Amino acid sequence: MRVAGVQLVASHDVEDNLAQVVDGVRRAAEAGARLVVFPEATMAPFSRRLDTAAQPLDGPFADGVRRAAADHGVVAVVGLFTPADDVEVDGQVRHRVHNTLLLTGDGVEETSYRKIHLFDAFDSRESDTVAAGDAVVTAQVDGWTVGLATCFDVRFADHFTELGRRGSELVVLPASWGDGPGKADQWDLLTQARAHDAQAWLLGVGQAWTPQSGDGPFGIGRSVLADPTGAVRSRLDAAPGMLVADADPAPVAATRRRVPIL
């Protein structure tokens, strides 16, 4: 299966971000990709209020993704925000969202995943504005079992081992990986390790790097395709771009046969 990862910078304008998705789907389809993956927070970046950006899965942003995928005959995975519950933080009521992945497109049963492991680290508290999911999710795409994970999930090996035990041959990992000392090395290490833990192909697709401003940047680029042994097969640099590569199920079966850790 040919896969594509569209590395972009989300703006504060939800409609502009949808236009980037539509364009990315078109370009991926023209490159022959069947599965095209976009970053976490493609709908809106973490530098803006998420509750005012959030939309339900039958809202205009998700509908636009569906139309683009159907029009071009591909399956798309896009990071967006959906409404969740209210929570009191420091005496104030906050309207939380779910950090959601939508998998949709031609010839598949639509699936969504709510990020389980929230980024309460490096002096940030994603849980103040985001409600955690509670279900590990896989989907079927053209006979492949595809596992879904988001950004900070990559620090939790058990999540990826479980995806492997559920038969995932490819794990997609949309991310908005904040820059900082050692963060690029950590991303490289963890994506390769998690491919090994799942014994599956892993496609990590991040927001491109942007200059430091306000609470950002919220990306380092470095989108990557690693094989079931953790070896890197393709990688982008920090700039916006598109990774296109082919994944073969044979190395998954061979790796699991030779090293039966699952």
C-alpha positions as CSV (number, residue, x, y, z in Angstrom):
1,M,0.0,0.0,0.0
2,R,1.3,3.4,-0.9
3,V,1.0,5.8,2.0
4,A,1.5,9.6,2.2
5,G,2.1,11.9,5.2
6,V,1.3,15.5,4.7
7,Q,3.5,17.7,6.9
8,L,1.9,21.1,7.3
9,V,1.4,24.1,9.6
10,A,-2.1,24.6,10.9
11,S,-3.3,28.2,11.1
12,H,-6.0,29.7,13.4
13,D,-8.4,29.6,10.5
14,V,-10.3,26.3,10.4
15,E,-11.5,26.9,6.8
16,D,-7.9,27.5,5.7
17,N,-6.8,24.3,7.4
18,L,-9.6,22.4,5.6
19,A,-8.3,23.8,2.3
20,Q,-4.8,22.5,3.2
21,V,-6.4,19.1,3.7
22,V,-8.2,19.1,0.4
23,D,-5.0,20.1,-1.4
24,G,-3.0,17.5,0.4
25,V,-5.5,14.8,-0.4
26,R,-5.4,15.8,-4.1
27,R,-1.6,15.8,-4.2
28,A,-1.4,12.4,-2.3
29,A,-3.8,10.9,-4.7
30,E,-1.9,12.2,-7.7
31,A,1.2,10.5,-6.2
32,G,-0.7,7.2,-6.1
33,A,-1.2,7.0,-2.4
34,R,-4.1,5.0,-1.0
35,L,-3.8,6.2,2.6
36,V,-3.0,9.8,3.4
37,V,-2.3,11.0,6.9
38,F,-2.3,14.5,8.3
39,P,-0.9,15.8,11.7
40,E,-2.6,16.1,15.0
41,A,-4.4,19.4,15.4
42,T,-4.8,19.9,11.7
43,M,-8.2,21.5,12.3
44,A,-6.6,24.2,14.6
45,P,-3.3,24.6,16.4
46,F,-2.9,24.4,20.2
47,S,-2.1,28.1,20.2
48,R,-5.8,29.0,19.9
49,R,-8.9,28.2,22.0
50,L,-9.8,24.7,21.1
51,D,-13.4,24.7,22.4
52,T,-14.3,27.5,19.9
53,A,-12.7,25.6,17.0
54,A,-14.2,22.1,17.9
55,Q,-16.9,20.6,15.8
56,P,-18.8,17.4,15.9
57,L,-18.0,14.6,13.6
58,D,-20.9,15.5,11.4
59,G,-19.7,19.1,11.2
60,P,-18.4,21.0,8.2
61,F,-14.7,20.3,8.8
62,A,-15.2,16.5,9.0
63,D,-17.7,16.6,6.1
64,G,-15.1,18.5,4.0
65,V,-12.5,15.7,4.8
66,R,-15.0,13.1,3.8
67,R,-15.8,14.8,0.5
68,A,-12.1,15.2,-0.4
69,A,-11.3,11.6,0.4
70,A,-14.3,10.3,-1.6
71,D,-13.6,12.6,-4.5
72,H,-10.0,11.3,-4.9
73,G,-10.6,7.7,-3.9
74,V,-8.3,7.6,-0.9
75,V,-8.5,7.0,2.8
76,A,-7.6,10.0,5.0
77,V,-6.6,10.3,8.6
78,V,-6.9,13.8,10.0
79,G,-6.4,15.3,13.5
80,L,-9.3,17.5,14.7
81,F,-11.2,18.5,17.9
82,T,-14.7,17.4,18.8
83,P,-16.8,18.8,21.8
84,A,-16.5,17.0,25.1
85,D,-17.5,17.8,28.7
86,D,-17.1,20.8,31.0
87,V,-14.6,20.7,33.9
88,E,-13.8,23.2,36.7
89,V,-10.1,24.3,36.7
90,D,-8.9,26.8,39.4
91,G,-12.5,27.8,40.1
92,Q,-13.4,28.4,36.4
93,V,-15.5,26.2,34.2
94,R,-13.7,25.1,31.0
95,H,-15.3,23.6,27.9
96,R,-13.1,20.6,27.0
97,V,-12.7,18.9,23.7
98,H,-11.6,15.5,22.5
99,N,-8.4,15.3,20.6
100,T,-9.7,13.1,17.8
101,L,-8.5,11.3,14.7
102,L,-11.0,10.8,11.9
103,L,-10.3,7.9,9.5
104,T,-12.6,8.2,6.5
105,G,-12.7,7.6,2.8
106,D,-13.5,5.4,-0.2
107,G,-14.3,1.8,0.6
108,V,-13.8,1.8,4.4
109,E,-15.9,1.8,7.5
110,E,-15.4,5.2,9.1
111,T,-13.5,5.2,12.4
112,S,-12.5,7.7,15.0
113,Y,-10.0,7.6,17.9
114,R,-9.8,9.9,20.9
115,K,-6.3,10.5,22.2
116,I,-5.8,8.5,25.4
117,H,-2.5,9.9,26.8
118,L,-2.7,13.6,27.3
119,F,0.3,15.9,27.2
120,D,0.6,16.8,30.9
121,A,4.3,17.2,30.7
122,F,7.0,19.8,30.1
123,D,5.0,22.3,32.2
124,S,1.9,21.8,29.9
125,R,-1.5,20.5,30.9
126,E,-3.5,19.3,27.9
127,S,-6.0,17.7,30.3
128,D,-7.1,21.2,31.3
129,T,-8.7,21.7,27.9
130,V,-8.9,18.1,26.5
131,A,-10.8,15.1,27.8
132,A,-9.0,11.8,27.4
133,G,-10.3,8.9,25.3
134,D,-10.4,5.4,26.8
135,A,-10.4,3.0,23.8
136,V,-7.6,1.5,21.7
137,V,-8.8,1.7,18.1
138,T,-7.9,-0.2,14.8
139,A,-9.5,0.1,11.4
140,Q,-9.5,-2.0,8.2
141,V,-8.1,-0.5,5.0
142,D,-7.9,-2.7,1.9
143,G,-7.2,-5.8,4.0
144,W,-4.7,-4.1,6.3
145,T,-5.3,-3.6,10.0
146,V,-4.4,0.0,10.8
147,G,-3.8,1.1,14.4
148,L,-4.4,4.7,15.5
149,A,-2.4,6.7,18.0
150,T,-1.7,10.4,18.6
151,C,1.5,12.3,19.5
152,F,2.1,11.8,23.3
153,D,0.7,8.2,23.0
154,V,4.2,7.4,21.6
155,R,5.7,7.6,25.1
156,F,3.6,4.6,26.2
157,A,4.9,1.4,24.8
158,D,2.0,-0.7,26.0
159,H,-0.3,1.2,23.7
160,F,1.6,0.1,20.6
161,T,2.2,-3.5,21.9
162,E,-1.6,-3.7,22.2
163,L,-2.1,-2.4,18.7
164,G,0.3,-5.1,17.5
165,R,-1.6,-7.8,19.4
166,R,-4.8,-6.6,17.8
167,G,-3.2,-7.3,14.4
168,S,-2.1,-3.9,13.3
169,E,0.2,-4.1,10.4
170,L,0.5,-0.3,10.1
171,V,0.2,2.3,12.9
172,V,-0.5,5.9,12.0
173,L,0.7,8.5,14.5
174,P,-0.4,12.1,13.8
175,A,1.5,14.5,16.0
176,S,2.1,18.1,17.0
177,W,5.4,17.6,18.6
178,G,6.7,20.6,20.5
179,D,10.3,21.7,19.9
180,G,12.8,22.0,22.6
181,P,16.1,20.6,23.9
182,G,16.4,17.0,22.9
183,K,12.9,16.8,21.5
184,A,13.9,15.8,18.0
185,D,16.1,13.0,19.3
186,Q,13.2,11.8,21.5
187,W,10.8,11.8,18.5
188,D,13.2,9.8,16.4
189,L,14.0,7.3,19.2
190,L,10.3,6.8,20.2
191,T,8.9,6.4,16.7
192,Q,11.4,3.8,15.9
193,A,10.9,2.0,19.2
194,R,7.1,2.0,18.9
195,A,7.3,0.5,15.4
196,H,9.4,-2.3,17.0
197,D,7.0,-2.7,19.9
198,A,4.0,-3.1,17.6
199,Q,6.1,-5.0,15.0
200,A,4.3,-3.0,12.4
201,W,5.0,-0.2,10.0
202,L,4.7,3.2,11.7
203,L,3.8,6.4,9.9
204,G,4.4,9.4,12.1
205,V,3.2,12.6,10.6
206,G,3.9,15.9,12.4
207,Q,3.2,19.6,12.1
208,A,6.1,21.3,10.3
209,W,8.4,23.5,12.4
210,T,7.5,27.2,12.8
211,P,9.4,30.0,14.4
212,Q,9.0,30.4,18.2
213,S,6.1,32.7,19.1
214,G,3.7,32.7,22.0
215,D,3.1,29.2,23.2
216,G,4.7,27.6,20.1
217,P,6.1,26.2,18.0
218,F,4.0,23.1,18.0
219,G,5.9,21.0,15.5
220,I,9.4,19.9,14.5
221,G,8.5,18.2,11.2
222,R,10.6,15.0,10.8
223,S,7.6,12.9,9.6
224,V,8.8,9.3,9.4
225,L,8.0,5.9,8.0
226,A,9.6,3.1,10.1
227,D,9.4,-0.6,9.3
228,P,8.4,-3.4,11.7
229,T,12.0,-3.7,13.0
230,G,12.1,0.0,13.7
231,A,14.3,0.9,10.7
232,V,13.6,4.2,9.1
233,R,12.5,3.9,5.5
234,S,11.7,7.5,4.8
235,R,11.9,10.8,6.7
236,L,11.1,14.5,6.0
237,D,13.0,17.5,7.3
238,A,11.5,20.3,9.3
239,A,9.7,22.1,6.4
240,P,6.2,21.6,5.1
241,G,6.2,18.7,2.6
242,M,4.8,15.3,1.8
243,L,6.3,11.9,2.5
244,V,5.2,9.2,0.0
245,A,6.4,5.6,0.4
246,D,5.3,2.0,-0.1
247,A,4.5,-0.4,2.7
248,D,4.5,-4.2,2.2
249,P,2.8,-6.6,4.7
250,A,5.4,-9.3,4.2
251,P,8.0,-7.8,6.6
252,V,5.3,-7.6,9.4
253,A,4.7,-11.4,9.2
254,A,8.4,-12.1,8.9
255,T,9.4,-9.9,11.8
256,R,6.7,-11.4,14.1
257,R,7.8,-14.9,13.1
258,R,11.5,-14.3,13.8
259,V,11.1,-12.3,17.0
260,P,7.8,-13.4,18.6
261,I,7.5,-10.8,21.3
262,L,3.8,-10.1,21.0
